[in-house]
Amino acid sequence: MSELPDRLWKEYGEVFEDFDDLTLARWLAQTLAQLKGRALRFSHPLVGAYRLAAEQAHRRQVWLKRMVEAPAGFSESPCCRAPALPLFSRDVMETGLLCQHCSETLVAPDDLPDDLQAAVRSWAAEYAPVHAVAHWEEHQRKSEAAYDKAWEEAAQHAEDLLAVAGFELMPRFLEHYPAIIWEDHDECLEVRPDDIHS
């Protein structure tokens, strides 16, 4: 996943270090309520702020203290007992849906909703070889010009497939989860969030 440099990410997160546990829990619950019913990009500023707060809350085990209730509809994550807020990534068939609170697997690949299994497997099977172009070994590259062309085509195809995930698959996930976050970039192919259009 594309990340800010660690130093900058830590600096951004300092604001939440000053929150006491109750304030942090309330902020998370209120923000989670604003995310409800939405399929949001990983790059969305509110998602970034939520991730920073969630990291702090996870370190302090704020959700385990049960100071506030999660918004209606959010079940408890089996991994860390925080409200379930899944992340759909390009590695979904290896990692499943990831937890935004502890970064562990929230929903294993085989436990994805039955009505989405085929669509997700098909999407992942199409995406994997596209992403793999960025990691071709020297012997796979016939020439620098041929590789540059293949890389450009792969980046364009990745943009299209990420748009399919975000704008076609994610709304279907909202039938099963109150909110979901989707990965809207591929740093290996230099696909940025602003390259992904509906």
C-alpha positions as CSV (number, residue, x, y, z in Angstrom):
1,M,0.0,0.0,0.0
2,S,1.2,3.5,-0.8
3,E,2.2,5.2,2.4
4,L,3.5,8.6,3.4
5,P,7.1,8.5,4.8
6,D,7.0,7.1,8.3
7,R,8.3,10.3,9.8
8,L,5.5,12.3,8.2
9,W,2.8,9.7,9.0
10,K,4.0,9.8,12.7
11,E,3.8,13.6,12.7
12,Y,0.3,13.6,11.3
13,G,-0.8,11.1,14.0
14,E,0.5,13.2,16.9
15,V,-2.8,15.1,17.1
16,F,-4.5,11.9,18.2
17,E,-1.8,11.2,20.8
18,D,-3.1,14.2,22.7
19,F,-6.7,12.8,22.8
20,D,-7.6,11.1,26.0
21,D,-9.1,7.6,25.5
22,L,-12.8,8.8,25.8
23,T,-12.2,11.6,23.3
24,L,-10.5,9.3,20.9
25,A,-13.3,6.7,21.2
26,R,-15.9,9.3,20.6
27,W,-14.1,10.7,17.6
28,L,-13.7,7.2,16.1
29,A,-17.4,6.4,16.6
30,Q,-18.6,9.6,15.2
31,T,-16.3,9.4,12.2
32,L,-17.3,5.7,11.6
33,A,-20.9,6.8,11.5
34,Q,-20.0,9.3,8.7
35,L,-18.4,6.4,6.8
36,K,-21.5,4.3,7.0
37,G,-23.1,3.4,3.7
38,R,-20.0,4.4,1.7
39,A,-17.3,2.7,-0.3
40,L,-14.4,5.1,0.1
41,R,-11.1,5.3,-1.6
42,F,-8.0,4.4,0.5
43,S,-6.7,7.9,-0.4
44,H,-9.7,9.8,0.9
45,P,-8.6,12.3,3.5
46,L,-11.2,11.2,6.0
47,V,-10.0,7.6,5.6
48,G,-6.4,8.7,6.3
49,A,-7.4,10.6,9.4
50,Y,-9.5,7.6,10.6
51,R,-6.5,5.3,10.0
52,L,-4.2,7.5,12.1
53,A,-6.8,7.6,14.9
54,A,-7.4,3.8,14.6
55,E,-3.7,3.1,14.9
56,Q,-3.6,5.1,18.2
57,A,-6.7,3.5,19.5
58,H,-5.4,0.0,18.7
59,R,-2.2,0.7,20.6
60,R,-4.2,1.9,23.6
61,Q,-6.9,-0.9,23.1
62,V,-9.6,1.8,23.2
63,W,-12.3,-0.4,21.6
64,L,-11.7,-3.1,24.3
65,K,-12.5,-0.5,27.0
66,R,-16.1,-0.2,25.6
67,M,-16.4,3.5,26.4
68,V,-18.6,4.1,23.5
69,E,-20.8,2.0,21.3
70,A,-20.0,1.4,17.7
71,P,-22.5,2.9,15.2
72,A,-25.4,0.6,14.4
73,G,-24.6,-2.0,11.8
74,F,-20.9,-2.3,12.6
75,S,-20.2,-5.8,13.9
76,E,-17.2,-6.6,16.1
77,S,-14.0,-7.6,14.3
78,P,-12.8,-11.1,15.2
79,C,-9.2,-10.0,14.9
80,C,-9.1,-7.0,17.4
81,R,-12.8,-6.5,18.5
82,A,-12.9,-3.0,17.0
83,P,-15.9,-2.3,14.6
84,A,-15.4,-4.1,11.4
85,L,-14.2,-1.7,8.7
86,P,-12.8,-3.8,5.8
87,L,-10.2,-2.8,3.2
88,F,-10.3,-4.4,-0.3
89,S,-6.8,-4.5,-1.8
90,R,-5.4,-5.9,-5.0
91,D,-4.2,-8.9,-2.9
92,V,-7.7,-9.8,-1.8
93,M,-7.4,-13.5,-2.8
94,E,-4.2,-13.8,-0.7
95,T,-5.0,-11.6,2.3
96,G,-8.8,-11.4,2.2
97,L,-10.3,-8.1,3.4
98,L,-8.0,-6.4,5.9
99,C,-9.0,-4.7,9.2
100,Q,-8.5,-0.9,9.2
101,H,-7.8,-1.1,13.0
102,C,-5.1,-3.7,13.3
103,S,-4.2,-4.5,9.7
104,E,-4.9,-8.2,10.2
105,T,-7.2,-10.3,8.0
106,L,-10.7,-9.4,8.8
107,V,-12.4,-11.7,6.3
108,A,-10.5,-14.6,4.8
109,P,-10.7,-15.1,1.0
110,D,-12.8,-18.2,1.3
111,D,-15.2,-16.3,3.7
112,L,-16.0,-13.5,1.3
113,P,-19.8,-13.2,0.7
114,D,-21.0,-16.1,-1.5
115,D,-22.6,-13.8,-4.0
116,L,-19.3,-11.9,-4.5
117,Q,-16.9,-14.9,-4.6
118,A,-17.0,-15.4,-8.4
119,A,-16.7,-11.7,-9.2
120,V,-13.8,-11.1,-6.8
121,R,-11.9,-14.2,-7.9
122,S,-12.4,-13.2,-11.6
123,W,-11.2,-9.6,-10.8
124,A,-8.2,-10.8,-8.9
125,A,-7.2,-13.4,-11.5
126,E,-7.3,-10.6,-14.2
127,Y,-5.4,-8.1,-11.9
128,A,-2.5,-10.5,-10.8
129,P,-0.7,-10.8,-14.2
130,V,-1.2,-7.1,-14.9
131,H,0.5,-6.2,-11.6
132,A,3.1,-8.8,-12.2
133,V,4.5,-6.9,-15.2
134,A,6.0,-4.4,-12.7
135,H,8.0,-7.3,-11.2
136,W,9.3,-8.9,-14.3
137,E,12.8,-10.4,-14.0
138,E,15.5,-9.5,-16.4
139,H,15.0,-12.6,-18.4
140,Q,11.4,-11.8,-19.0
141,R,12.2,-8.5,-20.6
142,K,12.9,-8.9,-24.3
143,S,14.2,-5.4,-24.7
144,E,13.9,-2.1,-22.8
145,A,11.5,-0.7,-25.3
146,A,9.3,-3.8,-25.2
147,Y,9.3,-3.7,-21.4
148,D,8.4,0.0,-21.4
149,K,5.5,-0.7,-23.7
150,A,4.3,-3.7,-21.6
151,W,4.7,-1.6,-18.4
152,E,2.6,1.3,-19.9
153,E,-0.1,-1.1,-21.1
154,A,-0.1,-2.8,-17.6
155,A,-0.5,0.6,-15.9
156,Q,-3.4,1.5,-18.1
157,H,-5.1,-1.9,-17.5
158,A,-4.5,-1.5,-13.8
159,E,-6.2,1.8,-13.8
160,D,-9.2,0.3,-15.5
161,L,-9.4,-2.7,-13.2
162,L,-9.1,-0.6,-10.1
163,A,-12.0,1.5,-11.4
164,V,-14.0,-1.7,-11.8
165,A,-13.2,-2.7,-8.2
166,G,-14.1,0.7,-6.8
167,F,-17.1,1.6,-8.8
168,E,-18.7,-1.8,-9.7
169,L,-17.6,-4.3,-7.0
170,M,-17.5,-2.1,-3.9
171,P,-21.2,-1.0,-4.0
172,R,-22.0,-4.7,-3.9
173,F,-20.0,-5.1,-0.8
174,L,-22.2,-2.6,0.9
175,E,-24.9,-5.2,0.9
176,H,-22.8,-7.1,3.4
177,Y,-20.8,-4.4,5.3
178,P,-21.9,-1.0,6.5
179,A,-18.8,0.6,4.9
180,I,-15.8,-0.5,2.9
181,I,-12.5,1.1,1.9
182,W,-10.9,0.2,-1.5
183,E,-7.3,0.5,-2.6
184,D,-7.2,3.1,-5.3
185,H,-3.5,2.9,-6.4
186,D,-0.8,0.6,-7.4
187,E,2.6,2.0,-6.5
188,C,4.5,-0.7,-8.4
189,L,2.9,0.5,-11.7
190,E,2.9,4.1,-10.5
191,V,-0.9,4.2,-10.7
192,R,-2.1,7.1,-8.4
193,P,-5.6,7.7,-7.0
194,D,-6.2,10.6,-9.4
195,D,-5.6,8.1,-12.3
196,I,-8.7,6.2,-11.3
197,H,-12.0,7.5,-12.8
198,S,-15.5,6.2,-12.7
